[in-house]
Structures are given as C-alpha cells and as structure tokens.
Amino acid sequence: MALLGPTASGKSHLALAAAKALDGEVVNCDSMQMFRHLQIGTAKPTRAQRSEVPHHLYDLIDPDDYYSAGLYMQDARRICREIAGRGKISFVVGGTGLYLRALLEGVFDGPGRSEKLRERLNKVGHRKGLEFLHRWLEKRDPEAAGRIQSQDQIRIIRTLEVYLLTGKPISELQVRRERLENLSILKIGLNLPREKLYDRIDRRVVEMFRSGLVEEVRQLLDRGYGPGCKGFDALGYRHVMDILQGGLSREEAIARMQMDTRRYAKRQMTWFRREKEVHWIDLPGEDPAVLEQLITLMQRPCDAGI
C-alpha cells in the first residue's frame, strides 16, 4: 500500500496505525527522512514508534551523502518483495513523489551525475535566472519542460544535464522504464481542506522550534557537516542556518519556514494529483475513520504486495 499526501497530513501516523492493525511493515518514501541525525526538522518517526513495527529506509545515509531515485527504486523494490515474501503488507509512506514514481514505474537508465556540468548550469541559472534555463529546456525537450515548474531548479538542472550528456531528451529516455511487477498496489491519499492543512503546518513548525530544531542544527555543525551539505536542503534546516548566520531572527525564520512549507505542500499535491487510481480521503491520518476506510479497502481480494 502507498500512503501519499502533503506534509503534515498525518501520513506517518496512519502508516504506523495501519501496520500495527494489519501486521505490516513501514517503508519510507521521504528523501529527507533517509538522512541520519535529521530528526526534528524532517518529522521522522521516533525510535519508540519505529520499535512498534519494522520500519525500513530511515537513517540510511549521512547528511553529506548522495542518494537518487534510481537507488531508491532498487532498495525499496527489494524491501517490498522481501516483506511480501514474509506474507506481510508494505506500507510505503512519504511525501517524495519522485521516489514513489520510481518505485512503481521505474526510472530510466540515464547517465550519472556530472558535477562539472552541474556547476556550469548552476552558474548560468544564477546569472540569468531559472526562467532562462527553463526556456532553454523548452527548446530541447518541450514535453519534459511542460511537467517541470520554472522554479524547480533541481529537476531543470538534471533534465538539461541528461540532454547535454546523451544528446537525447529525458522524455524519450523515460519511456524505457520498467514498471513494478508481481505486487498488487493500493494507493490511499490524504487530501485535507487547504485551511486545515495550512493550520497544521503552521503549528508543526512552531512545535519543531520548541522541540529543539535550532539545537539539532548546531549539533550537525559540531559533527563537521558544513552548511552546503545535502541534508541542509531540507525545509527548516536552511532556515535555522539563516538564524545562526545572523540573517533572520527566530520569529522571522519561523514565519519563513511556515510559508515555504505551505508552498511545498501545494507542489506535493500538484504532483500527487497526477497519480492514477488513488483513493482520496479528506481527513487527517490521525482520524480513526481513515484507518477504518483503509482496512475496508484492504479487505478487498488481492495478492500480497503493497
């Protein structure tokens, strides 16, 4: 089963409750929850929660390590098949839509990263703006450009990188992906009313700071992780860095993080609404009625799977 939806919608709570009720196991599908030492700002399940049922793909890599959708596809598919082999259900949960798509539909066999080329493209983007890079992409791969927002720097850079390294549009290469086979799939999405979701986001951000997010970032810096490491790309961590570097007050950082998280949630829902055959529920994951609906859907005849 895949549990999808925006940040702060209650996905992790639902995954834990469902795994306990149905003797399942939880598989992470959030790119930032894979980083070790990033606990508060990623809203990662606590160690106590993870001890209640098996959890997979949490605390997998260090904050300065590289991980990709391709690696996630390999790891997550292997784990889901192992869980199915034990006669149990995988509850794949997280807000990284690209990783979910990699798990279910596969990824194309593209070229590896070119740090030199990425540096050049980033310099062009910094000098001329991301809109310039997006227009450049439209001329070379209009299909891919139509799926990528003009401010999505990571995907713009990667798509141009693939084109410049292979001479072929990424949209052409992606049709060669291998879909997940031999496992049945049920998708449940949480789609809260916008005002309710935004209120949950605002309260969660305040709670993160109250729980020690600033101290968590200080500890990461003390461990030797520099401000430019991949883990600091996560929402919240870069805002705390602005506090520590004197760019924002605590109150300003909270307000900025709330705004950026709301925008991120909106982008997540734009992505997830493209998913097919999703059973949408307009309630938070903590509501008992959601678990009841999930169990009802799970009782339909199907093979072991996710």
Residue pairs with C-beta under 8 A, 6 or more apart in sequence:
1 18
1 24
1 89
1 90
1 91
1 92
1 185
1 186
1 187
1 188
1 294
1 298
1 306
2 29
2 92
2 93
2 100
2 103
2 104
2 185
2 186
2 187
2 188
2 306
3 11
3 14
3 15
3 18
3 91
3 92
3 93
3 188
3 189
3 190
3 285
4 11
4 93
4 94
4 95
4 97
4 100
4 187
4 188
4 189
4 190
4 272
4 275
4 278
5 11
5 95
5 189
5 190
5 191
5 192
5 268
5 269
5 272
5 285
6 95
6 190
6 192
6 197
6 264
6 265
6 266
6 268
6 269
6 272
7 43
7 95
7 201
7 235
7 261
7 264
7 265
7 268
8 43
8 197
8 200
8 201
8 204
8 261
8 265
9 190
9 191
9 192
9 197
9 200
9 284
9 285
10 190
10 284
10 285
10 286
10 287
10 290
11 93
11 94
11 95
11 190
11 285
12 43
12 45
12 49
12 93
12 285
13 285
13 286
14 93
14 190
14 285
14 286
14 290
14 291
14 294
15 26
15 91
15 93
15 285
16 26
16 45
16 49
16 52
16 53
17 285
17 291
18 24
18 91
18 291
18 294
18 295
19 25
19 26
19 53
19 89
19 91
20 52
20 53
21 291
21 295
22 89
22 295
22 298
23 88
23 89
24 53
24 83
24 88
24 89
24 90
24 91
25 53
25 54
25 55
25 56
25 83
25 88
25 89
25 90
25 91
26 45
26 50
26 53
26 54
26 55
26 56
26 91
26 93
27 55
27 56
27 57
27 76
27 79
27 80
27 83
27 90
27 91
27 92
27 93
27 306
28 34
28 55
28 56
28 57
28 58
28 93
28 94
29 57
29 72
29 76
29 92
29 93
29 94
29 95
29 96
29 99
29 100
29 103
30 42
30 93
30 94
30 95
30 96
30 99
31 67
31 72
31 94
31 96
31 98
31 99
32 38
32 41
32 42
32 96
32 231
32 233
32 234
32 235
33 42
33 43
33 44
33 58
33 94
34 57
34 58
34 59
34 60
34 61
34 67
35 42
35 59
35 60
35 61
35 62
35 63
35 65
35 230
35 231
35 234
36 59
36 60
36 61
36 62
36 63
37 62
37 63
37 216
37 219
37 220
37 223
37 225
37 231
38 44
38 63
38 216
38 220
38 231
38 234
38 237
39 46
39 216
40 208
40 211
40 212
40 213
40 216
40 236
41 208
41 213
41 216
41 217
41 234
41 235
41 236
41 237
41 240
42 234
42 236
43 204
43 208
44 58
45 55
45 58
49 55
50 58
56 79
57 72
57 75
57 76
57 79
60 67
60 75
61 67
62 225
62 231
63 220
63 225
63 229
63 230
63 231
63 232
64 225
64 226
64 229
64 230
64 231
65 230
66 113
66 230
69 98
69 99
69 101
69 102
69 107
70 102
70 107
72 99
72 102
72 103
73 102
73 103
73 106
73 107
76 92
76 99
76 102
76 103
77 103
77 180
79 90
80 90
80 92
80 103
80 183
80 305
80 306
81 183
83 89
83 90
83 306
84 90
84 183
84 304
84 305
84 306
87 304
88 304
89 298
89 304
89 305
89 306
90 305
90 306
91 306
92 100
92 103
92 306
94 100
95 268
97 268
97 271
97 272
97 275
100 275
103 180
104 179
104 180
104 185
105 177
105 179
105 180
106 177
106 178
106 179
106 180
107 174
107 177
108 170
108 173
108 174
108 175
108 176
108 177
109 173
109 176
110 162
110 166
110 170
110 173
111 161
111 162
111 165
111 166
113 161
114 161
114 165
117 161
117 164
117 165
118 157
118 161
121 133
121 157
121 160
121 161
122 153
122 157
124 132
124 133
125 132
125 133
125 153
125 156
125 157
130 150
130 151
130 153
130 156
131 150
133 156
133 157
133 160
134 145
134 148
134 150
134 156
136 160
137 144
137 145
137 148
137 156
137 159
137 160
137 163
138 145
140 160
140 163
140 169
141 159
141 163
141 169
141 170
141 171
143 169
143 171
144 159
144 169
144 170
144 171
145 159
148 155
148 156
148 159
149 267
150 156
158 170
159 170
162 168
162 170
162 173
163 169
163 170
166 173
182 305
183 303
183 304
183 305
183 306
184 302
184 303
184 304
184 305
184 306
185 305
185 306
186 279
186 297
186 298
186 302
186 306
187 275
187 277
187 278
187 279
188 278
188 279
188 280
188 281
188 293
188 294
188 297
189 272
189 275
189 278
189 279
189 280
189 281
190 280
190 281
190 283
190 284
190 285
190 290
191 269
191 280
191 281
191 282
192 200
192 282
192 283
192 284
193 282
196 284
197 265
198 262
198 265
200 284
201 258
201 261
201 262
201 265
202 258
202 262
204 261
205 236
205 254
205 257
205 258
205 261
206 254
208 236
209 250
209 253
209 254
213 236
213 240
214 240
214 243
214 244
214 250
217 232
217 237
217 240
217 241
217 244
218 244
220 231
220 232
220 237
221 227
221 244
225 231
225 232
227 241
227 245
231 237
232 238
232 241
235 257
235 260
235 261
235 264
236 257
236 261
239 248
239 253
239 254
239 256
239 257
239 260
240 253
242 248
242 253
242 256
243 249
243 250
243 253
248 256
272 278
279 293
279 297
281 290
281 293
283 289
283 290
284 290
